[in-house]
Amino acid sequence: MEPSIFKSILGDLVSFSDRYARLFGQPRLKKHAIAYLRGLLGPSDRKSVEPMALEEETTVRTLQHFIGQARWRDERVLKEHQRHVSETLGRSDGVIVFDGSSFPKQGGHSVGVARQWCGN
């Protein structure tokens, strides 16, 4: 995503994340969730925690802790996400199909992973 597009949707991203904020329990966990979400959607080619944390100007260990060890109830977040999807996309006859082959592999050194067909 281009940085200019990302900046233009930042308000929508904050509104989206506010819906889920209460489910994290603590304000600092909400902050880390937003940083992680921004990192996933941001312009960096690397989507691991370290570059995300550096881009968001937060400490790497703090974001790693949020992803791997922080205590928050993921089942509550998943249920809210299901409600949200149902409200925005739900139809009694609806179906969503995801094709994971649309993202090209970036590196050439992953053991046991070959380049796949990419339908873009």
Solvent accessible surface area in square Angstrom, and as a share of the most:
residue,aa,sasa,rsa
1,M,107,0.48
2,E,108,0.49
3,P,66,0.42
4,S,82,0.53
5,I,92,0.47
6,F,17,0.07
7,K,148,0.63
8,S,88,0.57
9,I,56,0.28
10,L,51,0.25
11,G,53,0.51
12,D,101,0.53
13,L,11,0.06
14,V,63,0.36
15,S,75,0.48
16,F,80,0.33
17,S,12,0.08
18,D,69,0.36
19,R,68,0.25
20,Y,16,0.06
21,A,20,0.16
22,R,151,0.55
23,L,7,0.04
24,F,21,0.09
25,G,67,0.64
26,Q,82,0.36
27,P,115,0.73
28,R,126,0.46
29,L,2,0.01
30,K,64,0.27
31,K,126,0.53
32,H,11,0.05
33,A,18,0.14
34,I,32,0.16
35,A,10,0.08
36,Y,62,0.24
37,L,44,0.22
38,R,67,0.25
39,G,5,0.05
40,L,73,0.36
41,L,62,0.31
42,G,8,0.08
43,P,57,0.36
44,S,34,0.22
45,D,113,0.59
46,R,152,0.55
47,K,85,0.36
48,S,54,0.35
49,V,28,0.16
50,E,90,0.40
51,P,21,0.13
52,M,3,0.01
53,A,0,0.00
54,L,114,0.57
55,E,103,0.46
56,E,39,0.17
57,E,162,0.73
58,T,25,0.14
59,T,87,0.50
60,V,35,0.20
61,R,201,0.73
62,T,50,0.29
63,L,0,0.00
64,Q,88,0.39
65,H,79,0.35
66,F,7,0.03
67,I,74,0.38
68,G,60,0.58
69,Q,130,0.58
70,A,18,0.14
71,R,221,0.81
72,W,77,0.27
73,R,138,0.51
74,D,76,0.40
75,E,78,0.35
76,R,97,0.35
77,V,28,0.16
78,L,102,0.51
79,K,121,0.51
80,E,7,0.03
81,H,83,0.37
82,Q,116,0.52
83,R,122,0.44
84,H,32,0.14
85,V,52,0.30
86,S,69,0.44
87,E,115,0.52
88,T,91,0.53
89,L,109,0.54
90,G,47,0.45
91,R,175,0.64
92,S,129,0.83
93,D,103,0.53
94,G,47,0.45
95,V,129,0.74
96,I,92,0.47
97,V,127,0.73
98,F,179,0.75
99,D,87,0.45
100,G,66,0.64
101,S,26,0.17
102,S,42,0.27
103,F,166,0.69
104,P,76,0.48
105,K,45,0.19
106,Q,141,0.63
107,G,37,0.36
108,G,63,0.60
109,H,175,0.78
110,S,61,0.39
111,V,147,0.85
112,G,85,0.82
113,V,81,0.46
114,A,77,0.60
115,R,154,0.56
116,Q,138,0.61
117,W,177,0.62
118,C,40,0.24
119,G,40,0.39
120,N,142,0.73
